[in-house]
Amino acid sequence: MKRVLYFCKIFSPCPFIFYLLTSCNDGANNKADSDVETVQPFRKGVITITGGDTLTGKLVMKDDSGHAAHNFNADHGQTIKWIVHPHSNVKEIIAIPQKDTSDNNNIFSELPTADGNSQNWKATIDTGAYDLHEWYNIIWKDTSGKTRTYDPFIQVNPRPFIP
């Protein structure tokens, strides 16, 4: 009888330990992991214009990660660059003004301007701009010389929580 009790004391935690070991995994086979939104690494603030629809004026814009940049998230103090891809049908950007709407905020400390003599443009988000947005226009010419207008959106991320 003592021998039976001795083995019970030794092996009684085994089911609990087995449960812990089998419930812990790296998530590789867990389907729910794909539903969790991943945090994107810090963006460099580059928007590449790869093409444009000459009927609607809509531009095809991508961020550093290759995602659509029509609604671009930015950080305060970040410099945004619009780069025209050389093989796009966008001949040039003429202007990037703020769109005239009542719910717009001026998020730029440096308004969008041409970057030297290149086709590219740049602007800087104000360091005090948190959780603000701005609709803006990109006025551009296609390769046939016709002027088009597109109205994308920039959302400045909220102030980070620092405990």
Backbone hydrogen bonds, N-H to C=O, Kabsch-Sander energy under -0.5 kcal/mol:
donor,donor_aa,acceptor,acceptor_aa,energy
5,L,1,M,-2.1
6,Y,2,K,-2.3
7,F,3,R,-2.0
8,C,4,V,-2.0
9,K,5,L,-2.1
10,I,6,Y,-1.7
11,F,7,F,-2.6
12,S,8,C,-1.5
14,C,11,F,-1.0
17,I,13,P,-2.4
18,F,14,C,-2.8
19,Y,15,P,-2.2
20,L,16,F,-2.3
21,L,17,I,-2.5
22,T,18,F,-2.2
23,S,19,Y,-1.8
24,C,20,L,-1.2
25,N,23,S,-0.5
30,N,27,G,-0.9
31,K,29,N,-0.7
33,D,30,N,-1.0
34,S,31,K,-1.1
35,D,32,A,-1.3
36,V,32,A,-0.5
36,V,33,D,-1.0
47,I,45,G,-0.5
47,I,81,K,-3.6
48,T,46,V,-0.6
48,T,62,K,-3.0
49,I,47,I,-0.6
49,I,83,I,-3.5
50,T,48,T,-0.8
50,T,60,V,-2.5
51,G,60,V,-0.9
53,D,58,K,-3.3
54,T,52,G,-0.7
57,G,53,D,-2.6
60,V,51,G,-3.3
61,M,59,L,-0.7
62,K,48,T,-2.4
63,D,67,H,-2.7
66,G,63,D,-1.8
69,A,61,M,-2.3
72,F,70,H,-0.6
72,F,153,F,-2.7
74,A,155,Q,-2.8
77,G,125,I,-0.6
77,G,126,D,-0.6
78,Q,75,D,-1.9
80,I,78,Q,-0.5
80,I,123,A,-3.2
81,K,45,G,-3.1
82,W,121,W,-2.7
83,I,47,I,-3.0
83,I,81,K,-0.6
84,V,82,W,-0.5
85,H,49,I,-2.9
85,H,83,I,-0.7
88,S,85,H,-1.8
91,K,89,N,-0.7
91,K,141,K,-2.2
92,E,141,K,-1.3
94,I,92,E,-0.5
94,I,139,I,-3.2
95,A,139,I,-1.5
99,K,135,W,-2.2
101,T,99,K,-1.5
104,N,101,T,-1.1
105,N,133,H,-1.3
107,I,105,N,-1.2
109,S,124,T,-2.4
110,E,124,T,-1.5
113,T,122,K,-2.4
115,D,120,N,-3.2
116,G,114,A,-1.3
118,S,115,D,-1.4
121,W,82,W,-2.2
122,K,113,T,-2.4
123,A,80,I,-2.1
124,T,110,E,-1.7
125,I,78,Q,-3.1
126,D,107,I,-3.6
129,A,126,D,-1.4
130,Y,128,G,-0.8
131,D,157,N,-1.4
134,E,154,I,-2.3
136,Y,152,P,-1.9
137,N,97,P,-2.9
138,I,150,Y,-3.1
139,I,95,A,-2.8
139,I,137,N,-0.5
140,W,138,I,-0.6
140,W,148,R,-2.4
141,K,92,E,-2.7
142,D,146,K,-2.3
143,T,89,N,-1.2
145,G,142,D,-2.1
148,R,140,W,-3.7
150,Y,138,I,-1.8
153,F,70,H,-2.6
154,I,134,E,-2.4
155,Q,72,F,-2.9
156,V,132,L,-3.7
157,N,74,A,-3.1
162,I,160,P,-0.5
